[in-house]
């Protein structure tokens, strides 16, 4: 459960984050960690020089990099449009672009090869690659990126490791992994960065109640799991670049911003196997989730900061609850209910066990995510839930919040 919370939090905290300490930590690059960088809507800040540049000018400065880490909020369409502009621009410049993907474990590589070769329809790709099992976020957020890659024959690479391996690291530690588990991760994983641990704790501090009651051993176990995640993605991205690239090739990794922040996650780990030029681009909203302006970010946060407009409701509906994997013959247990979401409005509570949605058992994670992906704003869903010993019905209306009154 804890590693699931960690994964969700790092993806979420950096997408909806406030003007808080995670953006203003004196960590990372010694030359920039004590400097400030402006964040301006629709401008890109080169944090090395402090200049505001256009996306096109940023591309010229990215041209010399062999690896580029593009941060994202998984359910922010603006983030994915920014990623697409970078990939399109590099392709137009004549670069051979490889795309690394956080959402897939490397064991799914065959399906990405088939997609890039044009051998699968969209539905066939989603089904065979188990998109809604491996990732779960609605396909529509990523569709244009995948179509561009397929239509221009840009190879895509799965860089993650199976989720159960990361979970095993947290539960058992490196020394107690089975040979089969250890085979899925690099032999070298750097867990000694005090700056990274500071950042890791800061992300959790932004989620009220999610970190309470954890002792130092639990923090360290979760941090080792996080480092495993970052190192595996970095190692696999480097390997793909070395095996399939030349001097004109750039590996562009699409990844949650929490893995990119301060160049302490995937980039720090990748440096163990790659000494070429690596750069990071992190889009950040200029207004936080509490309608406060975000005008200043620590210059060490990323090499380039891209100012995005204030966050609106996601383009596709979401339930707003987190669950465990299904328990034995029961269903999925709710472990958190996000404030001001359809799930909270419907009355879900922590501890509820989801049995069915619209009459279909939600024991299977992939099926559950597929059912949710079929919904649009304005739709409804009927759930059966076990609360204690009582089976109850909950009806969810997927409705957005009205704009705040001025």
C-alpha positions in Angstrom: 0.0 0.0 0.0 2.7 2.5 0.9 4.5 2.1 -2.4 1.3 2.7 -4.3 0.7 5.9 -2.3 4.3 6.9 -3.1 3.8 6.4 -6.8 0.5 8.3 -6.9 1.8 11.1 -4.7 4.9 11.9 -6.8 2.8 12.0 -9.9 0.1 14.1 -8.3 2.0 16.4 -6.1 4.0 17.9 -8.9 1.0 18.3 -11.2 -1.3 20.2 -8.8 1.3 21.5 -6.5 1.1 24.8 -4.8 3.7 27.6 -4.5 5.3 25.6 -1.7 8.6 24.4 -0.6 9.0 21.6 -3.1 9.6 24.3 -5.8 11.9 26.3 -3.6 14.4 23.9 -2.1 18.1 24.8 -2.1 19.1 21.4 -3.5 20.5 20.0 -6.7 23.0 21.7 -9.0 25.4 23.7 -6.8 25.7 26.5 -9.4 21.9 27.1 -9.3 20.5 25.8 -6.0 20.7 29.2 -4.4 19.3 31.1 -7.4 15.8 31.9 -8.4 14.1 31.5 -11.8 11.1 33.3 -13.1 8.1 31.3 -14.2 6.1 33.1 -17.0 3.0 31.9 -18.8 3.7 30.7 -22.3 7.5 31.4 -21.9 10.3 29.0 -21.3 12.9 29.9 -18.7 16.5 28.8 -19.3 17.5 28.4 -15.7 21.2 28.4 -16.5 21.2 31.9 -18.0 17.9 33.1 -16.5 16.7 34.1 -20.0 13.1 33.8 -21.1 13.0 32.1 -24.5 10.3 30.7 -26.9 9.7 27.0 -27.3 11.5 27.2 -30.6 14.6 28.8 -29.1 14.5 26.2 -26.4 14.6 23.5 -29.1 17.8 25.0 -30.4 19.4 24.7 -27.0 18.2 21.1 -26.6 19.7 20.1 -29.9 23.0 19.1 -28.4 21.6 16.8 -25.8 21.6 13.1 -26.2 19.0 12.5 -23.5 16.1 14.8 -22.6 13.7 14.2 -19.7 10.3 15.7 -20.3 8.3 16.0 -17.1 4.5 15.7 -17.0 1.3 15.7 -15.0 -0.3 12.5 -16.3 -3.8 14.0 -16.5 -2.8 17.5 -17.7 -3.4 17.7 -21.5 -1.3 20.9 -21.6 1.7 18.9 -20.4 1.3 16.3 -23.2 0.9 19.0 -25.8 4.2 20.6 -24.7 5.9 17.2 -24.9 4.5 16.7 -28.4 5.9 20.1 -29.5 9.3 19.1 -28.3 9.2 15.8 -30.1 7.8 17.3 -33.3 10.4 20.1 -33.2 13.4 17.7 -32.7 12.1 15.5 -35.5 11.8 18.6 -37.9 15.3 19.5 -37.0 16.5 16.2 -38.4 17.2 14.5 -35.1 16.6 10.8 -34.8 14.2 10.7 -31.9 13.7 7.7 -29.6 10.9 8.0 -27.1 11.2 6.4 -23.6 8.0 5.7 -21.8 7.5 5.5 -18.0 4.2 3.8 -18.3 5.4 0.5 -19.6 7.7 -2.1 -18.0 10.4 -3.2 -20.4 8.7 -6.6 -20.6 6.0 -5.1 -22.8 8.5 -3.9 -25.5 7.2 -6.2 -28.2 3.9 -4.4 -28.3 5.6 -1.0 -28.7 7.7 -2.4 -31.5 4.5 -3.6 -33.2 2.8 -0.2 -32.7 5.7 1.7 -34.2 5.8 -0.6 -37.1 2.1 0.0 -37.8 1.1 -3.6 -37.1 -1.6 -2.8 -34.5 -4.8 -0.8 -34.5 -5.4 1.5 -31.5 -7.7 -0.9 -29.8 -5.4 -3.8 -30.5 -2.5 -1.9 -29.0 -4.4 -1.0 -25.9 -5.5 -4.6 -25.4 -2.3 -6.4 -26.2 0.0 -4.0 -24.3 -2.5 -3.9 -21.4 -2.5 -0.1 -21.3 -5.2 0.0 -18.6 -3.3 -2.5 -16.5 0.2 -1.0 -16.9 -0.8 2.6 -16.7 -4.5 3.2 -16.1 -4.6 6.9 -17.1 -7.0 7.6 -20.0 -5.5 6.9 -23.4 -6.8 10.1 -24.8 -4.2 12.1 -22.9 -1.4 10.3 -24.8 -3.0 9.5 -28.1 -1.5 12.3 -30.2 2.0 11.5 -29.0 1.6 7.8 -29.9 0.0 8.6 -33.3 2.9 11.0 -34.1 5.4 8.3 -33.2 3.7 5.7 -35.3 3.1 7.9 -38.3 6.7 9.1 -38.4 8.1 5.7 -37.4 9.7 6.9 -34.2 10.7 4.0 -32.0 9.2 3.9 -28.5 10.8 2.1 -25.6 9.4 0.7 -22.4 11.9 1.8 -19.6 10.1 0.8 -16.4 10.3 -2.4 -14.4 7.3 -4.5 -13.3 5.5 -2.9 -10.4 5.8 -5.9 -8.2 9.6 -5.7 -8.3 9.6 -2.1 -7.0 7.2 -3.3 -4.3 9.5 -6.2 -3.4 12.4 -3.7 -2.9 10.3 -1.8 -0.4 9.1 -4.8 1.4 12.3 -6.9 1.5 15.2 -4.7 0.7 17.8 -5.3 -2.1 19.6 -8.0 -0.2 16.5 -10.2 0.1 15.3 -10.1 -3.5 15.0 -13.4 -5.3 17.3 -13.9 -8.3 14.3 -13.5 -10.6 13.4 -10.2 -9.0 16.9 -8.9 -9.0 17.2 -9.6 -12.7 14.7 -6.9 -13.4 16.7 -4.0 -11.9 20.3 -2.6 -12.5 23.1 -3.9 -10.3 23.9 -0.3 -9.3 21.3 1.8 -7.7 22.4 5.0 -5.9 20.4 5.5 -2.7 22.9 7.9 -1.0 21.7 11.3 -2.2 20.7 13.5 0.8 19.2 16.1 -1.6 17.0 13.4 -3.2 15.8 12.2 0.2 15.0 15.8 1.1 12.9 16.2 -2.0 11.2 12.9 -1.5 10.1 13.9 2.0 9.0 17.3 0.7 6.6 15.7 -1.8 5.0 13.7 1.0 4.7 16.8 3.2 2.4 18.3 0.6 -0.2 15.6 1.0 -2.0 16.0 4.3 -2.1 12.9 6.4 -0.4 10.6 3.8 2.9 10.5 5.7 1.8 10.5 9.3 2.9 7.6 11.5 5.8 6.5 9.3 9.1 5.7 11.0 12.5 6.3 9.6 12.9 2.7 8.4 9.6 3.0 6.4 10.8 6.2 4.9 14.1 4.6 3.9 12.3 1.6 2.4 10.1 3.7 0.3 13.0 5.9 -0.8 15.0 2.8 -1.9 12.0 1.7 -3.9 11.8 5.2 -5.5 15.5 5.0 -6.4 15.0 1.6 -7.9 12.2 3.0 -10.0 14.3 5.9 -11.2 17.5 3.8 -11.7 15.7 1.2 -13.8 14.1 3.8 -16.1 17.5 5.5 -16.5 19.4 2.3 -17.1 16.9 1.1 -19.7 16.7 4.5 -21.5 20.5 4.6 -21.7 20.7 1.0 -23.0 18.1 1.7 -25.7 20.0 4.8 -26.8 23.3 3.0 -27.0 21.9 0.0 -28.8 19.7 1.8 -31.3 21.1 5.3 -31.6 24.0 7.2 -33.3 25.5 10.6 -32.7 22.4 12.3 -34.2 20.0 10.4 -31.9 18.3 11.8 -28.9 16.4 9.8 -26.3 13.3 11.7 -25.1 11.9 10.2 -21.9 8.2 11.1 -21.1 7.9 10.8 -17.3 6.2 12.2 -14.3 7.8 15.5 -13.1 8.6 14.1 -9.7 11.2 11.8 -11.4 12.8 14.8 -13.1 12.7 17.5 -10.4 16.2 19.0 -9.5 17.7 16.4 -11.8 17.9 14.1 -8.8 15.7 11.2 -9.9 16.2 9.5 -13.3 18.9 11.8 -14.5 21.2 11.3 -11.5 20.7 7.5 -11.8 21.3 7.5 -15.6 24.6 9.3 -15.1 26.0 6.0 -13.7 26.0 4.6 -17.2 26.0 7.7 -19.5 28.4 10.6 -19.6 26.7 12.4 -22.6 24.8 15.6 -22.3 21.4 15.3 -20.5 18.8 18.1 -20.1 15.5 18.4 -18.4 12.3 20.2 -19.3 9.5 20.6 -16.7 6.3 22.4 -17.5 4.8 24.1 -14.4 1.4 25.8 -14.0 1.7 29.5 -13.2 -1.2 29.2 -10.8 -1.4 26.5 -8.2 -4.4 24.4 -7.0 -5.4 27.0 -4.5 -5.4 29.9 -7.1 -2.1 31.3 -5.8 0.4 32.6 -8.4 3.6 30.6 -8.9 6.1 33.2 -10.1 9.4 32.0 -8.7 11.0 28.5 -8.8 14.4 27.4 -7.6 16.7 27.6 -10.6 18.1 24.1 -9.9 14.6 22.6 -10.4 15.1 21.8 -14.1 17.2 23.0 -17.0 14.1 24.5 -18.6 10.8 25.6 -17.0 7.8 26.0 -19.2 5.0 28.2 -17.9 1.5 26.6 -18.4 -1.9 28.1 -17.8 -3.9 27.5 -14.6 -5.2 24.0 -14.1 -8.8 23.3 -15.1 -10.7 20.1 -14.5 -9.1 17.2 -16.4 -10.3 16.7 -19.9 -11.6 13.3 -19.0 -13.5 12.4 -15.8 -12.0 10.7 -12.9 -13.3 9.1 -9.7 -10.9 10.6 -7.2 -10.3 7.5 -5.1 -7.2 5.3 -4.6 -7.5 1.6 -4.0 -5.4 -1.4 -3.2 -5.3 -4.5 -5.4 -8.2 -6.8 -4.9 -8.2 -8.8 -1.7 -8.7 -12.6 -2.2 -12.4 -13.0 -3.3 -13.3 -9.5 -2.2 -12.8 -6.3 -4.2 -10.6 -3.3 -4.1 -10.3 -1.5 -0.8 -10.4 2.3 -0.8 -7.4 3.8 0.9 -7.9 7.5 0.1 -10.7 9.8 -1.2 -9.6 13.0 -2.8 -11.3 16.2 -1.7 -13.8 17.9 -4.1 -14.0 14.9 -6.5 -17.0 12.8 -7.8 -16.0 10.0 -5.5 -16.1 12.2 -2.4 -19.4 13.8 -3.6 -20.9 10.3 -4.0 -20.0 9.3 -0.4 -17.0 6.9 -0.7 -15.1 6.3 2.5 -11.7 4.9 3.3 -12.1 1.2 4.0 -14.9 0.7 1.5 -14.4 -2.4 -0.6 -15.5 -1.9 -4.3 -17.4 -5.0 -5.5 -18.8 -3.9 -8.9 -19.3 -1.0 -11.2 -22.3 -0.9 -13.5 -22.9 -4.5 -12.6 -19.4 -5.7 -13.6 -17.0 -7.0 -11.0 -14.0 -4.7 -10.5 -11.7 -7.3 -9.0 -9.4 -6.9 -12.0 -7.5 -3.6 -12.1 -7.3 -3.5 -15.9 -11.1 -4.0 -16.3 -11.8 -1.4 -13.6 -9.7 1.2 -15.4 -11.2 0.4 -18.8 -14.7 0.9 -17.3 -13.7 4.3 -15.9 -12.1 5.3 -19.3 -15.5 4.8 -21.0 -17.0 7.6 -19.0 -17.3 11.2 -20.0 -18.3 14.3 -18.0 -22.0 14.2 -17.3 -22.1 10.4 -17.1 -23.0 8.3 -14.0 -21.8 5.0 -12.6 -23.5 2.6 -10.2 -21.2 0.9 -7.6 -21.8 -1.8 -5.1 -19.6 -1.4 -2.0 -18.9 -3.5 1.1 -18.8 -1.2 4.1 -18.1 -3.3 7.2 -20.5 -6.2 6.9 -23.1 -4.3 4.9 -23.4 -4.2 1.1 -24.5 -0.7 -0.1 -25.0 1.0 -3.4 -23.3 4.3 -4.4 -24.1 6.3 -7.5 -21.4 8.5 -8.8 -22.2 11.5 -11.1 -19.1 12.6 -13.1 -19.7 16.3 -12.8 -17.1 19.1 -12.8 -17.0 21.7 -10.1 -18.5 25.0 -11.1 -16.1 28.0 -11.4 -15.5 29.8 -8.1 -17.5 33.0 -7.7 -15.4 36.2 -8.0 
